[in-house]
């Protein structure tokens, strides 16, 4: 992944505002809408993974997940990018945009492999848990959950060419189920199960084999974030976390629709990420600029991280659980150490 590279500066914040100074990833010019990591890649004794950030500046960025070093910017969208994800081995990236398209990118060259046109804003994209997958899920203001077969693309924007409309075939799952925009899509560790969070205040689980919803759970508020996180006790199936209104929901990643925790907070929650192994979770709020660290069992706030200058709209833990990332209205992504001793650029 060498189509561009540079070193990022570290944030300087007032002493005592947080136990460990976060690293700041600059480069975006507008609010960050989504950050996510790849899986942990096997590189011997060291951790290696990648991070992608979506932004209203229309230019998603790929970074080294451990250090935050910029690797490259994907150029091509003509509107705000609302969602960005990497596949398991980080060879492909997917983005959903306000320009009525989703794109699939080659992370080594930065080229567009597929440009998938929609009839409205694309708010969410998701890959199955596979290396270099050949299917993609999308959703957004169309109120439709679409599954694209990337292996059957033709006559489109592939390998950097733009000589016609991308005719990648797709099919809709659960037609008519969503009565409002789909805000988030996650693919569970079971490659047959896809989860959606919708503005109709429902979280739904779909089995691709039956092409129907197998579970639905209402939430008290509009869901702003929905992510797959590190499972309790390190369970590889993970947990699904949802931020909706003043509520945090944690669902079992192995059992669709099974609620494990419902935490009511005193402030609105814009984003939530769970580290089930450490039994901690992190939230951002639309009403302040802080990062809030909580005890999952006691449901009590433990620490406040300061350094952002706008609401924290997106949070996620690294795949090894030793760090978490936050993205803010201020246009920056920050990396916060969550382990004892040296890690990455923290020495």
C-alpha positions as CSV (number, residue, x, y, z in Angstrom):
1,X,0.0,0.0,0.0
2,X,2.5,2.6,-1.2
3,X,0.6,5.1,-3.4
4,X,1.4,7.9,-0.9
5,X,2.9,8.3,2.5
6,X,3.8,11.0,5.0
7,X,4.1,11.3,8.8
8,X,1.4,12.9,10.9
9,X,1.9,15.3,13.8
10,X,0.9,14.6,17.3
11,X,-1.6,16.7,19.2
12,X,-0.5,19.0,21.9
13,X,-3.1,19.4,24.6
14,X,-3.0,20.9,28.1
15,X,-1.4,18.7,30.7
16,X,-3.8,16.8,32.9
17,X,-6.7,16.7,30.5
18,X,-6.2,13.0,29.8
19,X,-3.9,10.4,31.1
20,X,-2.2,9.7,27.7
21,X,-2.0,12.4,25.0
22,X,-3.7,11.2,21.8
23,X,-2.1,11.2,18.4
24,X,-3.9,13.4,15.9
25,X,-4.4,12.5,12.2
26,X,-4.7,15.6,10.1
27,X,-5.5,16.0,6.4
28,X,-9.3,16.2,6.3
29,X,-10.9,19.6,5.8
30,X,-14.4,19.0,7.0
31,X,-16.2,16.9,9.7
32,X,-15.3,13.2,10.1
33,X,-18.3,11.0,9.6
34,X,-16.9,7.4,10.1
35,X,-13.7,5.6,11.0
36,X,-13.1,1.9,11.0
37,X,-10.2,-0.6,11.1
38,X,-9.2,-3.6,9.1
39,X,-8.7,-7.0,10.9
40,X,-5.4,-7.7,12.6
41,X,-3.0,-8.9,10.0
42,X,-0.3,-11.5,10.7
43,X,3.1,-9.9,10.7
44,X,5.0,-12.1,13.1
45,X,5.5,-10.6,16.6
46,X,4.1,-7.1,15.8
47,X,0.6,-5.8,15.4
48,X,-0.4,-4.5,11.9
49,X,-3.7,-3.2,10.7
50,X,-5.1,-0.3,8.8
51,X,-7.7,2.4,9.3
52,X,-10.0,4.3,6.9
53,X,-11.8,7.5,7.6
54,X,-14.8,9.0,5.9
55,X,-15.4,12.7,5.7
56,X,-17.7,15.4,4.4
57,X,-14.8,16.7,2.3
58,X,-15.5,13.7,-0.1
59,X,-12.0,12.3,0.2
60,X,-11.7,9.1,2.3
61,X,-8.2,8.4,3.7
62,X,-6.3,5.2,4.3
63,X,-3.8,5.2,7.2
64,X,-1.5,2.8,9.1
65,X,-3.8,1.8,12.0
66,X,-1.0,1.6,14.6
67,X,0.7,4.9,14.0
68,X,-1.9,6.9,12.2
69,X,0.5,7.6,9.3
70,X,-1.3,8.6,6.1
71,X,-1.0,6.2,3.2
72,X,-3.3,7.6,0.6
73,X,-6.5,9.5,-0.3
74,X,-9.2,7.9,-2.5
75,X,-10.2,10.5,-5.1
76,X,-13.4,10.3,-7.1
77,X,-16.5,11.0,-5.0
78,X,-18.3,14.3,-5.6
79,X,-20.1,14.6,-2.3
80,X,-19.8,13.9,1.4
81,X,-18.6,10.4,2.2
82,X,-20.7,8.9,5.0
83,X,-19.3,5.5,5.5
84,X,-15.9,3.8,4.8
85,X,-14.8,0.2,5.5
86,X,-11.9,-2.1,4.8
87,X,-12.1,-5.8,4.0
88,X,-10.4,-8.3,6.3
89,X,-7.0,-8.2,4.6
90,X,-7.3,-4.4,3.8
91,X,-6.8,-5.0,0.1
92,X,-10.2,-3.4,-0.7
93,X,-12.0,-0.4,0.6
94,X,-15.6,0.5,0.2
95,X,-17.2,4.0,0.6
96,X,-20.8,5.3,0.5
97,X,-21.4,8.9,-0.5
98,X,-23.9,11.8,-0.9
99,X,-23.2,11.7,-4.6
100,X,-25.6,8.8,-4.9
101,X,-22.9,6.2,-5.3
102,X,-20.9,3.5,-3.4
103,X,-17.3,2.8,-4.6
104,X,-15.0,-0.1,-4.1
105,X,-11.3,0.8,-4.2
106,X,-8.0,-1.0,-4.6
107,X,-6.0,0.0,-1.6
108,X,-2.6,-0.6,-3.2
109,X,-3.2,1.7,-6.2
110,X,-6.0,3.9,-5.0
111,X,-8.0,3.1,-8.2
112,X,-11.7,2.8,-8.3
113,X,-12.7,-0.8,-9.1
114,X,-16.4,-0.4,-9.0
115,X,-18.7,2.7,-9.0
116,X,-22.2,1.6,-7.9
117,X,-24.9,4.1,-8.8
118,X,-27.9,4.5,-6.5
119,X,-31.0,6.7,-6.6
120,X,-30.3,8.5,-3.4
121,X,-27.6,9.1,-0.8
122,X,-25.6,6.1,0.3
123,X,-25.1,6.2,4.1
124,X,-23.7,2.7,4.7
125,X,-21.5,0.0,3.2
126,X,-20.2,-3.3,4.5
127,X,-18.0,-6.2,3.4
128,X,-18.5,-9.8,4.5
129,X,-15.7,-11.2,6.8
130,X,-13.5,-12.4,4.0
131,X,-10.2,-11.5,2.3
132,X,-10.8,-9.6,-0.9
133,X,-14.6,-10.3,-0.9
134,X,-16.7,-10.3,-4.0
135,X,-19.9,-9.0,-2.5
136,X,-20.8,-5.7,-0.9
137,X,-23.9,-4.5,1.1
138,X,-25.1,-0.9,0.7
139,X,-28.0,1.1,2.2
140,X,-29.1,4.7,2.7
141,X,-31.8,7.2,1.8
142,X,-33.3,4.7,-0.7
143,X,-34.5,2.7,2.3
144,X,-33.2,-0.5,0.6
145,X,-30.6,-3.0,1.7
146,X,-28.8,-4.0,-1.5
147,X,-26.3,-6.8,-2.0
148,X,-23.9,-6.4,-5.0
149,X,-22.1,-9.2,-6.7
150,X,-18.7,-7.6,-7.5
151,X,-17.5,-10.7,-9.4
152,X,-20.1,-10.1,-12.2
153,X,-19.3,-6.5,-12.9
154,X,-19.1,-5.4,-16.5
155,X,-18.9,-2.3,-18.7
156,X,-18.3,-0.1,-15.7
157,X,-15.8,1.9,-13.8
158,X,-13.2,-0.9,-13.2
159,X,-9.5,-0.8,-13.0
160,X,-9.5,3.0,-13.1
161,X,-11.5,3.3,-16.3
162,X,-14.7,5.3,-16.5
163,X,-16.1,4.4,-20.0
164,X,-19.7,3.6,-19.0
165,X,-22.2,2.8,-16.3
166,X,-21.2,0.1,-13.8
167,X,-23.6,-2.8,-14.4
168,X,-22.7,-4.8,-11.3
169,X,-25.8,-6.9,-10.5
170,X,-27.5,-6.5,-7.2
171,X,-30.6,-7.7,-5.3
172,X,-32.6,-6.3,-2.5
173,X,-33.0,-7.9,0.9
174,X,-36.2,-7.4,3.0
175,X,-38.0,-5.3,0.5
176,X,-40.3,-2.8,2.2
177,X,-39.0,-3.5,5.7
178,X,-37.2,-0.2,6.1
179,X,-39.6,2.8,6.3
180,X,-36.8,5.3,6.8
181,X,-33.1,5.7,5.9
182,X,-30.6,3.0,6.6
183,X,-27.9,4.7,8.7
184,X,-25.5,1.7,9.2
185,X,-24.8,-1.8,8.0
186,X,-22.5,-4.3,9.6
187,X,-21.7,-7.8,8.5
188,X,-21.4,-10.2,11.4
189,X,-18.7,-12.9,11.7
190,X,-21.3,-15.3,10.3
191,X,-21.0,-14.4,6.6
192,X,-24.8,-15.1,6.2
193,X,-25.9,-12.5,8.7
194,X,-26.2,-8.7,8.0
195,X,-27.4,-6.1,10.5
196,X,-28.9,-2.8,9.7
197,X,-29.7,0.3,11.8
198,X,-32.5,2.5,10.4
199,X,-34.1,5.8,11.2
200,X,-37.3,4.0,11.7
201,X,-35.8,3.2,15.1
202,X,-35.2,-0.5,14.5
203,X,-32.1,-2.7,14.4
204,X,-32.7,-5.7,12.0
205,X,-30.8,-8.9,11.4
206,X,-31.1,-10.5,7.9
207,X,-30.2,-14.0,6.8
208,X,-28.9,-13.8,3.2
209,X,-30.0,-17.4,2.6
210,X,-33.6,-16.7,3.4
211,X,-33.3,-13.0,2.3
212,X,-35.6,-12.0,5.1
213,X,-35.3,-10.5,8.6
214,X,-34.7,-13.1,11.3
215,X,-34.8,-10.6,14.2
216,X,-35.8,-7.0,14.9
217,X,-35.2,-4.9,18.0
218,X,-36.6,-1.4,18.5
219,X,-34.4,1.4,20.0
220,X,-35.4,4.5,21.9
221,X,-34.1,7.2,19.5
222,X,-32.6,7.6,16.1
223,X,-29.6,5.3,15.8
224,X,-26.5,7.3,14.9
225,X,-23.9,4.5,15.1
226,X,-23.9,0.7,14.9
227,X,-20.7,-1.3,14.9
228,X,-19.3,-4.8,15.5
229,X,-16.9,-4.7,18.5
230,X,-14.5,-6.9,20.5
231,X,-16.6,-9.6,22.2
232,X,-17.0,-10.2,25.9
233,X,-14.1,-12.2,27.1
234,X,-12.5,-11.8,23.7
235,X,-15.3,-13.9,22.1
236,X,-14.4,-13.9,18.3
237,X,-18.1,-13.4,17.4
238,X,-18.0,-9.9,18.9
239,X,-20.8,-7.7,20.1
240,X,-22.9,-5.2,18.2
241,X,-23.0,-1.7,19.8
242,X,-25.7,0.9,19.0
243,X,-25.9,4.6,19.9
244,X,-29.5,5.9,19.8
245,X,-30.7,9.0,21.6
246,X,-29.4,8.8,25.2
247,X,-29.0,5.0,25.0
248,X,-26.3,2.5,24.5
249,X,-27.3,-1.0,23.3
250,X,-25.0,-4.0,23.3
251,X,-26.2,-7.1,21.4
252,X,-24.7,-10.6,21.2
253,X,-22.7,-10.9,17.9
254,X,-23.5,-14.6,17.7
255,X,-27.2,-14.5,18.4
256,X,-29.2,-12.1,16.2
257,X,-31.5,-9.8,18.2
258,X,-30.2,-10.9,21.6
259,X,-29.8,-7.8,23.8
260,X,-27.0,-8.1,26.4
261,X,-26.9,-4.5,27.8
262,X,-29.1,-1.4,27.6
263,X,-27.5,1.6,29.3
264,X,-29.3,4.8,29.6
265,X,-27.1,7.9,29.9
266,X,-27.8,11.5,30.9
267,X,-26.6,12.9,27.6
268,X,-27.3,12.1,23.9
269,X,-24.9,9.6,22.5
270,X,-23.5,10.0,19.0
271,X,-21.1,7.1,18.8
272,X,-20.1,4.0,20.9
273,X,-17.4,1.4,20.7
274,X,-17.1,-1.6,23.1
275,X,-14.0,-3.5,24.2
276,X,-15.7,-6.6,25.7
277,X,-12.4,-8.2,26.7
278,X,-11.6,-5.1,28.9
279,X,-15.3,-4.6,29.8
280,X,-15.0,-1.0,28.8
281,X,-16.8,1.2,26.2
282,X,-16.2,4.6,24.7
283,X,-18.8,7.2,23.7
284,X,-18.9,10.5,21.9
285,X,-21.8,13.0,22.2
286,X,-23.3,15.6,19.8
287,X,-23.5,18.0,22.7
288,X,-19.8,18.2,23.8
289,X,-16.3,17.7,22.5
290,X,-15.1,15.0,24.9
291,X,-14.4,11.3,24.6
292,X,-16.1,9.4,27.5
293,X,-14.6,6.1,28.8
294,X,-17.0,3.9,30.7
295,X,-17.1,0.7,32.8
296,X,-19.4,-1.7,31.0
297,X,-20.4,-3.6,34.1
298,X,-20.8,-0.7,36.6
299,X,-22.2,1.5,33.8
300,X,-20.2,4.4,35.2
301,X,-18.0,6.9,33.5
302,X,-14.3,6.4,34.3
303,X,-12.4,9.0,32.4
304,X,-12.9,12.0,30.0
305,X,-10.5,12.5,27.1
306,X,-10.2,16.0,25.9
307,X,-8.5,17.4,22.7
308,X,-11.2,17.5,20.1
309,X,-12.8,20.8,19.2
310,X,-16.2,19.5,18.0
311,X,-18.7,16.6,18.7
312,X,-17.2,13.1,18.4
313,X,-19.4,11.4,15.7
314,X,-17.5,8.1,15.4
315,X,-15.5,5.8,17.6
316,X,-14.0,2.3,17.2
317,X,-11.5,0.1,19.0
318,X,-8.4,-1.3,17.1
319,X,-8.7,-5.1,16.3
320,X,-6.2,-5.9,19.1
321,X,-8.1,-3.7,21.6
322,X,-5.0,-1.7,22.6
323,X,-6.1,1.6,21.1
324,X,-9.3,3.4,20.0
325,X,-9.9,6.0,17.3
326,X,-12.3,8.9,17.4
327,X,-13.5,11.2,14.6
328,X,-14.9,14.6,15.2
329,X,-16.7,17.6,13.7
330,X,-13.3,19.3,13.9
331,X,-12.0,17.4,10.9
332,X,-9.5,15.3,12.8
333,X,-9.1,11.6,13.8
334,X,-7.5,11.0,17.2
335,X,-5.9,7.7,18.4
336,X,-6.0,7.0,22.1
337,X,-3.7,4.4,23.7
338,X,-5.6,1.8,25.7
339,X,-2.9,-0.5,27.1
340,X,-0.1,-0.3,29.6
341,X,3.5,0.2,28.3
342,X,4.8,1.2,24.9
343,X,2.6,0.9,21.9
344,X,2.9,2.3,18.4
345,X,4.3,5.8,18.7
346,X,3.7,6.0,22.4
347,X,7.1,5.2,24.0
